[in-house]
Amino acid sequence: MRSVRMRILAGLLVLAAAGVGAWQFLPSRSEGEAITVGTTDAVTSLDPAGAYDAGSWALFSNVFQSLLTFTPGGAAPVPDAAKSCAFARGDLTTYRCELRSGLTFPSGRTMTAEDVKYSFDRILRIKSPVGPAPLLDTLRSVDADRLTVTFHLSSPDATFPFKVATGAGSIVDHTAYPAAELRTDNGVDGTGPYTLTSYTKNAKAVLAPNAGYQGAVKGGADRSVELRYYDTPDALDTAWKDRQVEVATRQLPPQVLAGLNPSDPAQRVFEADGSETRNLYFNTRAGKPLHKPEVRQALAWLIDRERLAATVYDGTVDPLYSLIPAGITGHTASFFDDYPEQDAKKARRLLTEAGVTLPVHITYGYAEGRGAGAQEGAEIKRELEASGLFKVTLQGYEWTDFQKRWADGKLDAYAVGWVADFPDPDTFGAALVGTGSAMNTGYSSKTVDRLIKDSQRYADRGEADRDFREVQQTVARDVPVLPLWQAKEYVVTTEDIGGGQYLSDGTGVFRLWSLTRL
C-alpha cells in the first residue's frame, strides 16, 4: 500500500510509555467526547475500488469489513465478516468463506455473498490506476451462493487470505456502489466498527460507533473518533502543540520525532522499529531517460542513504539496502552488496558504456506535504548533480495529482513510501516489481515474475525465503526501484489517552477503536 500502505511488525514492537503516574490525577475531557486524531496521510477516495494508499485504507479498516482481518500482533488473518474461511483444495487455487449471518448495511439490507462477489468484481472491472486491482492479480473469478463465497485463483496463492484481509477486501453494499465506475459522493456504506457521519476532504472525518457491528473486534467501538487531516508535518506539529488533537501519528516532522521525550509527563510516546519503506521508482519504458539499466545502475552508485537518514530525517529512519525491509522474511542487503559506497567514477563508466549524452536530464517527483519529501528531493538532487552526470528537475505535487502523474508515466523518477498491505514479504513483490505493478515503472522481468509466483505456492511462508532473496538480487541488478530508508513508527498521545500502542502493528489495520480515554 502506498504511504503511501506497512505498519510495524508485532515481533519488532518496542514501546516506551510515559506519564504512568501523574496523568491519573489530571482532569480529562468529557467521557463522551470524541477522541481527536491527527495525521498527514490523505484519503484518495472513499470508494475501496479507487484507493491503494495508507490514508484511505486506515479509514477503510474502520468503516468497512473484510471477510478477514488481523488482530493486534497477529501474523495470520482471522475471520471478521466471515464465520470461517479455508482453501478448499491442497493446490491453493480455491478459497471458500462462509459469511456471518445477520450482518446489515446502514440501509438495513442484509449482507450476502453477492455483496462480497460484487465488491471484488468491481475492483477488477473498474481497474482504477490508483486502485488495488494489482493486489488481486491471482484472482480469476468469484462465485456467490447465499452466505457462501468462493474465490477461484489463476495460480496457487497461499497469500490470498492476507490480501482478502486488506482494504482491497472491503465489502460494499451492491445497491449503493455503481458496478463500472467509482462512487464520488462523501458517503460510505459499510459494516465496520464505525459509521462515517461526516467527511470533508483533506480536513476531517467523523466516525461514530456502529451499534450493529458484528465481527472480530470484541465489543466493537465504544467511542466516537474525529480524524483530522493536515497538509504538512509542520501543520500537524502545530495542531499537536496547541492540543487541537489528542493523538498524532504519521507524521510529525523528523526534528520533532528525534526530540520526543518518553519521560515527559504531559504526553505518552510510543516508538517502535518499523517496516515502512521509502523507495525511488524509475520509469523504465523505452524512450525515457532511465530506460537503460546502466543509467539506473549509475544512479545507484551516487545516492548516499546514510547522509539522507542522518541529515534530512535526523536519524528517525534507517538506511535501506534491499526491497524487503529488515525483520521481514527474505530480507537481504542486495543493494549494499552491489553498490557498497558512492562511486562517481563507476557511475560515469556505466553511462559512457550506455552511450547516453551527459548530463542525463530527469524529472523527479514527490508528494507535497508528505513527510520530508521536499527536503529529501533537494538532497537527492544535490547528490546526483554534484557528480556532474545528472541534471534533475525537482517538482512536488498534491498527493492525488502525484499518483495520477506516475500512473500516467509522466515522471522519470518518483519517491513513494510503502506501508505493507499485510505482514508477509509478498507485499513487496508483485505490487512493487512485478509486471503491471502498482508503482507503474514499466518494469517487467520474467525471472522476477516466476520467483514471485513460486513464492506464493508455500503455505509455510518461511519456505519462500529463497525465492525472495533471488528477487532482490535481480532487482538490485536491474534497478527499477532504489530503496532509500526504513522507518520507525511513532504515535504520540496526550497523557489521558490510552491504547496508542495498538493503533497499528504491521498488519495494515488502523485500530481507532483501541483508543480510550483514561
Solvent accessible surface area in square Angstrom, and as a share of the most:
residue,aa,sasa,rsa
1,M,3,0.01
2,R,1,0.00
3,S,13,0.09
4,V,2,0.01
5,R,0,0.00
6,M,1,0.01
7,R,7,0.02
8,I,7,0.04
9,L,26,0.13
10,A,36,0.28
11,G,80,0.77
12,L,53,0.26
13,L,56,0.28
14,V,98,0.56
15,L,74,0.37
16,A,36,0.28
17,A,55,0.42
18,A,5,0.04
19,G,15,0.15
20,V,98,0.56
21,G,36,0.35
22,A,55,0.43
23,W,33,0.11
24,Q,110,0.49
25,F,171,0.71
26,L,85,0.42
27,P,122,0.77
28,S,53,0.34
29,R,81,0.30
30,S,75,0.48
31,E,115,0.52
32,G,66,0.64
33,E,71,0.32
34,A,25,0.19
35,I,0,0.00
36,T,7,0.04
37,V,0,0.00
38,G,0,0.00
39,T,8,0.05
40,T,10,0.06
41,D,10,0.05
42,A,17,0.13
43,V,5,0.03
44,T,19,0.11
45,S,22,0.14
46,L,16,0.08
47,D,1,0.01
48,P,2,0.01
49,A,1,0.01
50,G,1,0.01
51,A,0,0.00
52,Y,0,0.00
53,D,0,0.00
54,A,0,0.00
55,G,3,0.03
56,S,0,0.00
57,W,4,0.01
58,A,10,0.08
59,L,1,0.00
60,F,2,0.01
61,S,29,0.19
62,N,0,0.00
63,V,2,0.01
64,F,7,0.03
65,Q,2,0.01
66,S,12,0.08
67,L,0,0.00
68,L,6,0.03
69,T,22,0.13
70,F,3,0.01
71,T,54,0.31
72,P,79,0.50
73,G,40,0.38
74,G,19,0.18
75,A,75,0.58
76,A,61,0.47
77,P,27,0.17
78,V,46,0.27
79,P,52,0.32
80,D,12,0.06
81,A,0,0.00
82,A,0,0.00
83,K,135,0.57
84,S,55,0.36
85,C,30,0.18
86,A,61,0.47
87,F,50,0.21
88,A,49,0.38
89,R,155,0.56
90,G,81,0.77
91,D,68,0.35
92,L,22,0.11
93,T,27,0.16
94,T,7,0.04
95,Y,9,0.03
96,R,97,0.36
97,C,1,0.00
98,E,59,0.26
99,L,3,0.01
100,R,63,0.23
101,S,77,0.50
102,G,41,0.39
103,L,3,0.01
104,T,57,0.33
105,F,5,0.02
106,P,78,0.49
107,S,80,0.52
108,G,53,0.51
109,R,67,0.25
110,T,69,0.40
111,M,1,0.00
112,T,43,0.25
113,A,0,0.00
114,E,79,0.35
115,D,0,0.00
116,V,0,0.00
117,K,56,0.24
118,Y,37,0.14
119,S,4,0.02
120,F,0,0.00
121,D,30,0.16
122,R,2,0.01
123,I,3,0.02
124,L,61,0.30
125,R,126,0.46
126,I,33,0.17
127,K,143,0.61
128,S,13,0.08
129,P,96,0.60
130,V,13,0.07
131,G,1,0.01
132,P,0,0.00
133,A,6,0.05
134,P,37,0.23
135,L,8,0.04
136,L,1,0.01
137,D,69,0.36
138,T,0,0.00
139,L,13,0.06
140,R,157,0.57
141,S,46,0.30
142,V,4,0.02
143,D,73,0.38
144,A,34,0.27
145,D,97,0.50
146,R,205,0.75
147,L,59,0.29
148,T,33,0.19
149,V,0,0.00
150,T,11,0.06
151,F,0,0.00
152,H,42,0.19
153,L,3,0.01
154,S,68,0.44
155,S,22,0.14
156,P,25,0.16
157,D,0,0.00
158,A,10,0.07
159,T,0,0.00
160,F,0,0.00
161,P,15,0.10
162,F,21,0.09
163,K,4,0.02
164,V,0,0.00
165,A,8,0.06
166,T,9,0.05
167,G,10,0.10
168,A,1,0.01
169,G,0,0.00
170,S,3,0.02
171,I,0,0.00
172,V,2,0.01
173,D,2,0.01
174,H,61,0.27
175,T,88,0.51
176,A,35,0.27
177,Y,5,0.02
178,P,48,0.30
179,A,42,0.32
180,A,71,0.55
181,E,111,0.50
182,L,55,0.27
183,R,42,0.15
184,T,127,0.74
185,D,81,0.42
186,N,89,0.45
187,G,24,0.23
188,V,22,0.13
189,D,23,0.12
190,G,5,0.04
191,T,3,0.02
192,G,0,0.00
193,P,4,0.03
194,Y,3,0.01
195,T,43,0.25
196,L,27,0.14
197,T,83,0.48
198,S,56,0.36
199,Y,23,0.09
200,T,76,0.44
201,K,99,0.42
202,N,69,0.35
203,A,45,0.35
204,K,77,0.33
205,A,0,0.00
206,V,34,0.20
207,L,0,0.00
208,A,27,0.21
209,P,47,0.30
210,N,28,0.15
211,A,112,0.87
212,G,45,0.43
213,Y,27,0.10
214,Q,79,0.35
215,G,13,0.13
216,A,19,0.15
217,V,25,0.14
218,K,176,0.74
219,G,84,0.81
220,G,18,0.18
221,A,13,0.10
222,D,116,0.60
223,R,33,0.12
224,S,33,0.21
225,V,2,0.01
226,E,26,0.12
227,L,4,0.02
228,R,68,0.25
229,Y,18,0.07
230,Y,41,0.16
231,D,105,0.55
232,T,53,0.31
233,P,12,0.08
234,D,90,0.47
235,A,38,0.29
236,L,0,0.00
237,D,15,0.08
238,T,77,0.44
239,A,2,0.02
240,W,11,0.04
241,K,134,0.57
242,D,86,0.45
243,R,81,0.30
244,Q,84,0.37
245,V,0,0.00
246,E,3,0.01
247,V,0,0.00
248,A,1,0.01
249,T,4,0.03
250,R,17,0.06
251,Q,46,0.20
252,L,3,0.02
253,P,5,0.03
254,P,13,0.08
255,Q,107,0.48
256,V,30,0.17
257,L,10,0.05
258,A,57,0.44
259,G,58,0.56
260,L,30,0.15
261,N,75,0.38
262,P,58,0.36
263,S,84,0.54
264,D,45,0.23
265,P,76,0.48
266,A,47,0.36
267,Q,17,0.07
268,R,25,0.09
269,V,2,0.01
270,F,10,0.04
271,E,69,0.31
272,A,3,0.02
273,D,69,0.36
274,G,4,0.04
275,S,0,0.00
276,E,14,0.06
277,T,0,0.00
278,R,21,0.08
279,N,0,0.00
280,L,2,0.01
281,Y,0,0.00
282,F,1,0.00
283,N,1,0.01
284,T,12,0.07
285,R,80,0.29
286,A,82,0.64
287,G,81,0.78
288,K,73,0.31
289,P,49,0.31
290,L,0,0.00
291,H,79,0.35
292,K,86,0.36
293,P,56,0.35
294,E,55,0.24
295,V,1,0.00
296,R,11,0.04
297,Q,32,0.14
298,A,0,0.00
299,L,1,0.01
300,A,3,0.03
301,W,25,0.09
302,L,13,0.06
303,I,0,0.00
304,D,35,0.18
305,R,7,0.03
306,E,101,0.45
307,R,103,0.38
308,L,1,0.01
309,A,6,0.05
310,A,63,0.49
311,T,69,0.40
312,V,25,0.14
313,Y,14,0.05
314,D,61,0.32
315,G,40,0.39
316,T,8,0.05
317,V,10,0.06
318,D,65,0.34
319,P,39,0.25
320,L,4,0.02
321,Y,42,0.16
322,S,0,0.00
323,L,1,0.01
324,I,1,0.01
325,P,0,0.00
326,A,46,0.36
327,G,49,0.47
328,I,12,0.06
329,T,53,0.31
330,G,3,0.03
331,H,59,0.27
332,T,21,0.12
333,A,43,0.33
334,S,6,0.04
335,F,1,0.00
336,F,95,0.40
337,D,103,0.54
338,D,64,0.33
339,Y,17,0.06
340,P,64,0.41
341,E,111,0.50
342,Q,88,0.39
343,D,34,0.17
344,A,48,0.37
345,K,159,0.67
346,K,80,0.34
347,A,0,0.00
348,R,115,0.42
349,R,135,0.49
350,L,33,0.17
351,L,0,0.00
352,T,93,0.54
353,E,124,0.55
354,A,11,0.09
355,G,64,0.62
356,V,40,0.23
357,T,117,0.68
358,L,61,0.30
359,P,55,0.34
360,V,8,0.05
361,H,120,0.54
362,I,5,0.02
363,T,53,0.31
364,Y,2,0.01
365,G,0,0.00
366,Y,23,0.09
367,A,5,0.04
368,E,92,0.41
369,G,19,0.18
370,R,23,0.09
371,G,26,0.25
372,A,3,0.02
373,G,2,0.02
374,A,50,0.38
375,Q,106,0.47
376,E,0,0.00
377,G,0,0.00
378,A,51,0.39
379,E,18,0.08
380,I,0,0.00
381,K,56,0.24
382,R,109,0.40
383,E,16,0.07
384,L,2,0.01
385,E,46,0.21
386,A,80,0.62
387,S,23,0.15
388,G,44,0.42
389,L,0,0.00
390,F,4,0.02
391,K,97,0.41
392,V,3,0.02
393,T,83,0.48
394,L,50,0.25
395,Q,87,0.39
396,G,8,0.07
397,Y,33,0.12
398,E,85,0.38
399,W,10,0.03
400,T,27,0.16
401,D,51,0.27
402,F,1,0.00
403,Q,0,0.00
404,K,105,0.44
405,R,75,0.27
406,W,2,0.01
407,A,20,0.16
408,D,90,0.47
409,G,12,0.12
410,K,126,0.53
411,L,5,0.02
412,D,15,0.08
413,A,1,0.01
414,Y,3,0.01
415,A,2,0.01
416,V,2,0.01
417,G,3,0.03
418,W,1,0.00
419,V,0,0.00
420,A,0,0.00
421,D,1,0.00
422,F,0,0.00
423,P,23,0.15
424,D,5,0.02
425,P,5,0.03
426,D,6,0.03
427,T,1,0.01
428,F,0,0.00
429,G,0,0.00
430,A,20,0.16
431,A,5,0.04
432,L,2,0.01
433,V,2,0.01
434,G,3,0.03
435,T,81,0.47
436,G,62,0.60
437,S,12,0.08
438,A,5,0.04
439,M,0,0.00
440,N,36,0.19
441,T,4,0.02
442,G,41,0.39
443,Y,19,0.07
444,S,73,0.47
445,S,13,0.08
446,K,182,0.77
447,T,53,0.31
448,V,0,0.00
449,D,42,0.22
450,R,128,0.47
451,L,3,0.02
452,I,5,0.03
453,K,70,0.29
454,D,43,0.22
455,S,0,0.00
456,Q,1,0.00
457,R,127,0.46
458,Y,68,0.26
459,A,79,0.62
460,D,86,0.44
461,R,36,0.13
462,G,46,0.44
463,E,97,0.43
464,A,0,0.00
465,D,42,0.22
466,R,169,0.62
467,D,12,0.06
468,F,2,0.01
469,R,99,0.36
470,E,67,0.30
471,V,1,0.01
472,Q,1,0.00
473,Q,112,0.50
474,T,8,0.05
475,V,0,0.00
476,A,0,0.00
477,R,134,0.49
478,D,24,0.12
479,V,0,0.00
480,P,2,0.01
481,V,1,0.00
482,L,0,0.00
483,P,0,0.00
484,L,1,0.00
485,W,20,0.07
486,Q,18,0.08
487,A,4,0.03
488,K,47,0.20
489,E,10,0.04
490,Y,14,0.05
491,V,7,0.04
492,V,0,0.00
493,T,0,0.00
494,T,9,0.05
495,E,26,0.12
496,D,13,0.07
497,I,0,0.00
498,G,3,0.03
499,G,13,0.12
500,G,1,0.01
501,Q,44,0.19
502,Y,105,0.40
503,L,1,0.00
504,S,6,0.04
505,D,5,0.03
506,G,0,0.00
507,T,5,0.03
508,G,12,0.12
509,V,6,0.04
510,F,10,0.04
511,R,3,0.01
512,L,0,0.00
513,W,47,0.16
514,S,20,0.13
515,L,3,0.02
516,T,59,0.35
517,R,15,0.05
518,L,84,0.42
